Amino acid sequence: MFSEVVVVGQIARDLVIEVPDAPGEDSSAPVKHRKEMLGGKGANQAVALSQLGVGVSLVGVVGADRTGDALRAQARADRIGTSHVVRRPGTETALLIDVVDDRGRRRYLEHVPEGTLVTETDVFAASAPISAAGSLIVQLQQPAAPALLAARLAHTAGTRVVLDGAPQDDTLTTDLLALADVLRADGHEAELLTGRPVADIASAARAAADLRRRGPSLVVLEVAGRGNLFAGPEGSWFVPHVRTQVVDPTGAGDALIATLTAALTRRRPLETAACLAVAAAAATTEHAGGRPHLSPQELDRLRPRRLETVDA
């Protein structure tokens, strides 16, 4: 039996360290809390979907080591399909270190061996679940050629194609956008995609209109520090960030795109999907680390009650 949603993306060991204040050069700081967990953008998105009751499978790569075996076991415990999580000989599993201080500032360290990146062979092996899914999320921090293959397989089968981010190889941007149904990008990624800065709601609306002409019917762009613009066939809305106590912004975008995809896969109206997605992002900032902790109650608690209509 195939999953409702397939995620193609990063899998990593996520080490979250909470400190009172991050140390400067040649100094140290006591660690208040330390957590180790299944992480990486692809895994975080898959965890969020599973927590929302959506059947989900993950296409990604771990090393042939104890860490990789433990992460695959954790994914299965999280009710995530792992049949197409590749155990790659000769490479170490990716490691992400998130150091968060009491003021919500973070330092981020990444060790992502080339062998942990998804290849076209990995994607082709997952053709059947991708083609059978209702939606496919492609995390564009992965190499562009495998991302493009995944999008083509899904598009050909009538599976909704959701792109997250901006491709590493900009020569394939046009082809990727032409296959997309949904695109989510932060301000920096939107500038990479359009060549123009996204500094406010008006510039986000212009960028979204440009991107929609190139393929995706729904574009979600972050306006840094303010909120997210959702531009689709039904109209355009700006949803401000939810007021909450931000501990760590890591993983907010992953929770947003996963929840948006879940809602669209379940045929929820765009306005409802947008509010739920923003609530999920807010919930994920309330704790250290990118792993989400989502539930209907959490989404309802933080769900925005107001959207601002934006002229395209």
Kinemage of the C-alpha trace (Angstrom):
@kinemage 1
@onewidth
@group {chain A} dominant
@subgroup {mainchain}
@vectorlist {calphas} color= white
{ca met a 1} P 0.000 0.000 0.000
{ca phe a 2} L 1.421 3.370 -1.052
{ca ser a 3} L 1.466 6.585 0.997
{ca glu a 4} L -0.634 9.720 0.497
{ca val a 5} L 2.506 11.871 0.458
{ca val a 6} L 6.112 11.126 -0.492
{ca val a 7} L 8.940 13.395 0.681
{ca val a 8} L 12.274 13.520 -1.158
{ca gly a 9} L 14.811 15.159 1.109
{ca gln a 10} L 17.525 15.204 3.700
{ca ile a 11} L 17.835 12.800 6.622
{ca ala a 12} L 20.315 13.555 9.391
{ca arg a 13} L 21.197 13.050 13.007
{ca asp a 14} L 20.073 16.285 14.685
{ca leu a 15} L 21.970 17.374 17.802
{ca val a 16} L 20.291 20.278 19.615
{ca ile a 17} L 22.269 22.048 22.337
{ca glu a 18} L 20.700 24.709 24.552
{ca val a 19} L 23.061 27.158 26.274
{ca pro a 20} L 22.487 30.346 28.322
{ca asp a 21} L 24.720 32.302 25.958
{ca ala a 22} L 26.794 31.068 23.041
{ca pro a 23} L 30.525 31.200 23.791
{ca gly a 24} L 32.897 33.516 21.989
{ca glu a 25} L 36.363 32.682 20.737
{ca asp a 26} L 38.525 30.742 23.217
{ca ser a 27} L 35.675 30.483 25.740
{ca ser a 28} L 33.136 27.884 26.803
{ca ala a 29} L 29.541 27.739 27.971
{ca pro a 30} L 27.606 25.247 30.094
{ca val a 31} L 25.020 23.135 28.285
{ca lys a 32} L 21.532 23.383 29.820
{ca his a 33} L 19.878 20.717 27.691
{ca arg a 34} L 20.975 18.357 24.941
{ca lys a 35} L 18.750 16.372 22.589
{ca glu a 36} L 19.573 13.972 19.772
{ca met a 37} L 16.900 13.009 17.271
{ca leu a 38} L 15.912 12.188 13.721
{ca gly a 39} L 16.355 15.404 11.737
{ca gly a 40} L 17.068 17.007 8.396
{ca lys a 41} L 14.518 18.926 6.349
{ca gly a 42} L 13.068 15.892 4.605
{ca ala a 43} L 12.682 13.917 7.818
{ca asn a 44} L 11.186 16.900 9.666
{ca gln a 45} L 8.566 17.288 6.947
{ca ala a 46} L 7.760 13.583 7.036
{ca val a 47} L 7.425 13.642 10.841
{ca ala a 48} L 5.017 16.582 10.625
{ca leu a 49} L 2.861 14.805 8.049
{ca ser a 50} L 2.747 11.660 10.158
{ca gln a 51} L 1.777 13.628 13.260
{ca leu a 52} L -1.123 15.098 11.267
{ca gly a 53} L -2.369 11.619 10.405
{ca val a 54} L -1.167 11.581 6.800
{ca gly a 55} L 0.393 8.413 5.394
{ca val a 56} L 3.919 9.398 4.368
{ca ser a 57} L 7.040 7.799 2.915
{ca leu a 58} L 10.541 9.233 2.813
{ca val a 59} L 13.081 9.053 -0.006
{ca gly a 60} L 16.527 9.900 1.330
{ca val a 61} L 19.956 8.589 2.227
{ca val a 62} L 21.769 7.612 5.414
{ca gly a 63} L 25.227 6.158 5.856
{ca ala a 64} L 25.951 2.494 6.439
{ca asp a 65} L 26.601 3.131 10.122
{ca arg a 66} L 24.915 2.787 13.506
{ca thr a 67} L 23.582 6.328 13.317
{ca gly a 68} L 21.877 5.665 10.004
{ca asp a 69} L 20.346 2.453 11.319
{ca ala a 70} L 19.060 4.284 14.396
{ca leu a 71} L 17.533 7.060 12.279
{ca arg a 72} L 15.730 4.576 10.041
{ca ala a 73} L 14.376 2.830 13.132
{ca gln a 74} L 13.215 6.165 14.552
{ca ala a 75} L 11.475 7.025 11.282
{ca arg a 76} L 9.616 3.715 11.369
{ca ala a 77} L 8.621 4.412 14.987
{ca asp a 78} L 7.260 7.749 13.741
{ca arg a 79} L 5.069 5.816 11.245
{ca ile a 80} L 7.092 6.947 8.237
{ca gly a 81} L 7.652 4.572 5.337
{ca thr a 82} L 11.375 3.851 4.959
{ca ser a 83} L 11.447 1.346 2.091
{ca his a 84} L 13.222 3.967 -0.046
{ca val a 85} L 15.579 5.331 2.590
{ca val a 86} L 18.897 4.208 1.122
{ca arg a 87} L 21.662 2.850 3.385
{ca arg a 88} L 24.731 4.024 1.449
{ca pro a 89} L 28.001 2.103 1.974
{ca gly a 90} L 31.149 4.186 2.252
{ca thr a 91} L 29.568 7.319 3.698
{ca glu a 92} L 28.737 8.673 7.127
{ca thr a 93} L 25.222 9.763 8.039
{ca ala a 94} L 24.732 13.545 7.915
{ca leu a 95} L 25.041 15.469 11.184
{ca leu a 96} L 23.346 18.773 12.031
{ca ile a 97} L 24.224 20.704 15.202
{ca asp a 98} L 21.844 23.433 16.377
{ca val a 99} L 23.186 25.600 19.235
{ca val a 100} L 20.433 27.788 20.709
{ca asp a 101} L 20.853 30.412 23.441
{ca asp a 102} L 18.338 31.919 25.856
{ca arg a 103} L 17.613 34.827 23.494
{ca gly a 104} L 16.595 32.553 20.649
{ca arg a 105} L 19.805 33.120 18.715
{ca arg a 106} L 21.290 30.070 17.053
{ca arg a 107} L 24.471 28.788 15.502
{ca tyr a 108} L 24.102 26.023 12.962
{ca leu a 109} L 26.759 23.489 11.972
{ca glu a 110} L 26.310 20.966 9.161
{ca his a 111} L 28.276 17.906 8.121
{ca val a 112} L 26.519 16.618 5.004
{ca pro a 113} L 28.748 14.158 3.121
{ca glu a 114} L 28.172 14.061 -0.626
{ca gly a 115} L 27.182 10.419 -0.328
{ca thr a 116} L 24.102 11.359 1.707
{ca leu a 117} L 22.607 13.362 -1.159
{ca val a 118} L 19.802 11.766 -3.163
{ca thr a 119} L 20.751 10.535 -6.642
{ca glu a 120} L 18.691 9.930 -9.767
{ca thr a 121} L 19.088 6.192 -9.156
{ca asp a 122} L 17.571 6.609 -5.675
{ca val a 123} L 14.631 8.533 -7.111
{ca phe a 124} L 14.034 6.113 -9.966
{ca ala a 125} L 13.884 3.232 -7.478
{ca ala a 126} L 11.015 5.084 -5.767
{ca ser a 127} L 9.045 5.629 -8.995
{ca ala a 128} L 6.067 3.520 -7.906
{ca pro a 129} L 5.288 5.280 -4.598
{ca ile a 130} L 5.948 8.704 -6.141
{ca ser a 131} L 3.543 7.998 -8.997
{ca ala a 132} L 0.867 6.600 -6.664
{ca ala a 133} L 0.968 9.410 -4.092
{ca gly a 134} L -1.467 12.284 -3.838
{ca ser a 135} L 1.391 14.745 -3.304
{ca leu a 136} L 5.178 14.796 -3.601
{ca ile a 137} L 7.343 17.226 -1.620
{ca val a 138} L 10.773 17.824 -3.138
{ca gln a 139} L 13.297 19.543 -0.895
{ca leu a 140} L 15.494 21.596 -3.223
{ca gln a 141} L 18.584 21.496 -1.011
{ca gln a 142} L 19.048 18.148 -2.732
{ca pro a 143} L 20.821 18.117 -6.132
{ca ala a 144} L 18.706 19.587 -8.911
{ca ala a 145} L 18.866 16.645 -11.352
{ca pro a 146} L 17.312 14.081 -8.955
{ca ala a 147} L 14.803 16.708 -7.849
{ca leu a 148} L 13.818 17.272 -11.471
{ca leu a 149} L 13.433 13.531 -12.075
{ca ala a 150} L 11.182 13.189 -9.023
{ca ala a 151} L 9.058 16.120 -10.188
{ca arg a 152} L 8.751 14.648 -13.697
{ca leu a 153} L 7.693 11.244 -12.388
{ca ala a 154} L 5.053 12.838 -10.174
{ca his a 155} L 3.807 15.291 -12.794
{ca thr a 156} L 3.432 12.543 -15.399
{ca ala a 157} L 1.369 10.480 -12.942
{ca gly a 158} L -0.862 13.390 -11.906
{ca thr a 159} L 0.686 13.619 -8.433
{ca arg a 160} L 0.735 17.128 -6.940
{ca val a 161} L 4.313 18.483 -7.077
{ca val a 162} L 5.350 20.640 -4.111
{ca leu a 163} L 8.760 22.331 -4.341
{ca asp a 164} L 10.437 23.608 -1.189
{ca gly a 165} L 13.211 26.180 -1.638
{ca ala a 166} L 15.340 27.090 -4.654
{ca pro a 167} L 17.354 24.618 -6.768
{ca gln a 168} L 21.111 24.355 -6.341
{ca asp a 169} L 21.582 24.362 -10.129
{ca asp a 170} L 19.799 27.425 -11.500
{ca thr a 171} L 20.016 26.079 -15.061
{ca leu a 172} L 17.192 23.682 -14.111
{ca thr a 173} L 15.000 26.280 -12.390
{ca thr a 174} L 12.757 26.831 -15.413
{ca asp a 175} L 12.173 23.096 -15.884
{ca leu a 176} L 11.425 22.551 -12.189
{ca leu a 177} L 8.971 25.444 -11.963
{ca ala a 178} L 7.147 24.248 -15.080
{ca leu a 179} L 6.414 20.934 -13.325
{ca ala a 180} L 5.385 22.424 -9.969
{ca asp a 181} L 1.898 22.822 -8.559
{ca val a 182} L 3.070 24.457 -5.323
{ca leu a 183} L 6.244 26.388 -4.497
{ca arg a 184} L 7.373 27.585 -1.076
{ca ala a 185} L 10.414 29.819 -0.620
{ca asp a 186} L 11.836 32.133 1.997
{ca gly a 187} L 12.892 35.662 1.065
{ca his a 188} L 16.436 34.716 0.069
{ca glu a 189} L 15.230 31.776 -2.025
{ca ala a 190} L 12.596 33.958 -3.701
{ca glu a 191} L 15.319 36.418 -4.689
{ca leu a 192} L 17.372 33.566 -6.175
{ca leu a 193} L 14.338 32.433 -8.171
{ca thr a 194} L 13.271 35.859 -9.452
{ca gly a 195} L 16.411 37.986 -9.334
{ca arg a 196} L 14.583 40.592 -7.241
{ca pro a 197} L 14.619 41.200 -3.470
{ca val a 198} L 11.505 40.354 -1.459
{ca ala a 199} L 11.465 42.999 1.253
{ca asp a 200} L 7.771 43.616 1.886
{ca ile a 201} L 4.280 42.397 1.028
{ca ala a 202} L 4.123 44.324 -2.249
{ca ser a 203} L 7.418 42.930 -3.550
{ca ala a 204} L 6.395 39.441 -2.406
{ca ala a 205} L 3.138 39.772 -4.365
{ca arg a 206} L 5.039 40.796 -7.491
{ca ala a 207} L 7.504 37.928 -7.079
{ca ala a 208} L 4.663 35.450 -6.534
{ca ala a 209} L 2.871 36.648 -9.673
{ca asp a 210} L 6.086 36.217 -11.664
{ca leu a 211} L 6.645 32.711 -10.300
{ca arg a 212} L 3.039 31.660 -10.934
{ca arg a 213} L 3.420 32.620 -14.588
{ca arg a 214} L 6.325 30.151 -14.752
{ca gly a 215} L 4.380 27.125 -13.530
{ca pro a 216} L 3.117 26.684 -9.962
{ca ser a 217} L -0.513 27.595 -9.357
{ca leu a 218} L 0.169 28.253 -5.652
{ca val a 219} L 3.210 30.194 -4.437
{ca val a 220} L 4.041 30.749 -0.770
{ca leu a 221} L 6.710 33.359 -0.017
{ca glu a 222} L 8.034 34.437 3.349
{ca val a 223} L 8.303 38.139 4.100
{ca ala a 224} L 11.116 38.112 6.655
{ca gly a 225} L 10.041 39.120 10.130
{ca arg a 226} L 6.411 39.647 9.133
{ca gly a 227} L 4.679 36.552 7.775
{ca asn a 228} L 3.879 34.614 4.612
{ca leu a 229} L 2.160 35.496 1.355
{ca phe a 230} L -0.053 32.799 -0.188
{ca ala a 231} L -0.827 33.486 -3.863
{ca gly a 232} L -3.094 31.065 -5.696
{ca pro a 233} L -5.919 30.859 -8.225
{ca glu a 234} L -8.493 31.777 -5.547
{ca gly a 235} L -6.643 34.975 -4.664
{ca ser a 236} L -3.721 36.205 -2.595
{ca trp a 237} L -3.539 36.493 1.188
{ca phe a 238} L -0.894 37.637 3.621
{ca val a 239} L -0.859 35.760 6.927
{ca pro a 240} L 1.180 37.493 9.668
{ca his a 241} L 3.426 35.492 11.955
{ca val a 242} L 1.571 34.250 15.015
{ca arg a 243} L 2.599 36.001 18.227
{ca thr a 244} L 4.264 33.394 20.411
{ca gln a 245} L 7.377 32.829 22.500
{ca val a 246} L 10.060 31.952 19.950
{ca val a 247} L 12.689 29.594 21.341
{ca asp a 248} L 14.236 28.402 18.060
{ca pro a 249} L 13.094 29.106 14.477
{ca thr a 250} L 14.644 25.874 13.171
{ca gly a 251} L 12.125 23.718 11.311
{ca ala a 252} L 9.346 26.304 11.068
{ca gly a 253} L 9.393 26.267 7.274
{ca asp a 254} L 9.384 22.475 7.220
{ca ala a 255} L 6.309 22.357 9.456
{ca leu a 256} L 4.622 24.982 7.281
{ca ile a 257} L 5.083 23.194 3.963
{ca ala a 258} L 4.210 19.801 5.448
{ca thr a 259} L 0.988 21.088 6.991
{ca leu a 260} L 0.053 22.988 3.840
{ca thr a 261} L 0.598 19.825 1.792
{ca ala a 262} L -1.447 17.756 4.235
{ca ala a 263} L -4.343 20.198 4.020
{ca leu a 264} L -4.244 20.413 0.222
{ca thr a 265} L -3.995 16.625 -0.093
{ca arg a 266} L -7.122 16.393 2.072
{ca arg a 267} L -8.788 19.012 -0.196
{ca arg a 268} L -9.058 21.763 2.401
{ca pro a 269} L -9.717 25.298 1.034
{ca leu a 270} L -6.590 27.404 0.511
{ca glu a 271} L -7.525 29.927 3.209
{ca thr a 272} L -7.900 27.120 5.753
{ca ala a 273} L -4.703 25.426 4.583
{ca ala a 274} L -2.765 28.684 4.888
{ca cys a 275} L -3.908 29.309 8.457
{ca leu a 276} L -3.113 25.757 9.543
{ca ala a 277} L 0.333 25.950 7.916
{ca val a 278} L 1.222 29.184 9.700
{ca ala a 279} L 0.007 27.725 13.002
{ca ala a 280} L 2.277 24.699 12.518
{ca ala a 281} L 5.262 26.950 11.858
{ca ala a 282} L 4.539 28.927 15.029
{ca ala a 283} L 4.192 25.765 17.114
{ca thr a 284} L 7.584 24.532 15.941
{ca thr a 285} L 9.345 27.732 17.048
{ca glu a 286} L 8.178 27.230 20.645
{ca his a 287} L 10.804 24.556 21.375
{ca ala a 288} L 14.447 23.947 20.557
{ca gly a 289} L 15.204 21.846 17.485
{ca gly a 290} L 13.485 21.363 14.157
{ca arg a 291} L 11.457 18.272 15.025
{ca pro a 292} L 7.762 19.284 15.089
{ca his a 293} L 5.242 18.420 17.799
{ca leu a 294} L 1.940 18.896 15.980
{ca ser a 295} L -1.615 17.990 16.881
{ca pro a 296} L -5.064 19.331 15.965
{ca gln a 297} L -5.188 21.011 19.379
{ca glu a 298} L -1.868 22.797 18.805
{ca leu a 299} L -2.925 23.994 15.366
{ca asp a 300} L -6.230 25.286 16.692
{ca arg a 301} L -4.494 27.089 19.582
{ca leu a 302} L -2.189 29.005 17.247
{ca arg a 303} L -4.371 29.249 14.154
{ca pro a 304} L -4.602 32.819 12.815
{ca arg a 305} L -8.134 34.163 12.709
{ca arg a 306} L -7.351 36.899 10.210
{ca leu a 307} L -5.947 36.989 6.693
{ca glu a 308} L -5.113 40.129 4.755
{ca thr a 309} L -6.297 40.137 1.143
{ca val a 310} L -3.522 41.272 -1.191
{ca asp a 311} L -4.021 42.704 -4.664
{ca ala a 312} L -1.967 40.726 -7.161
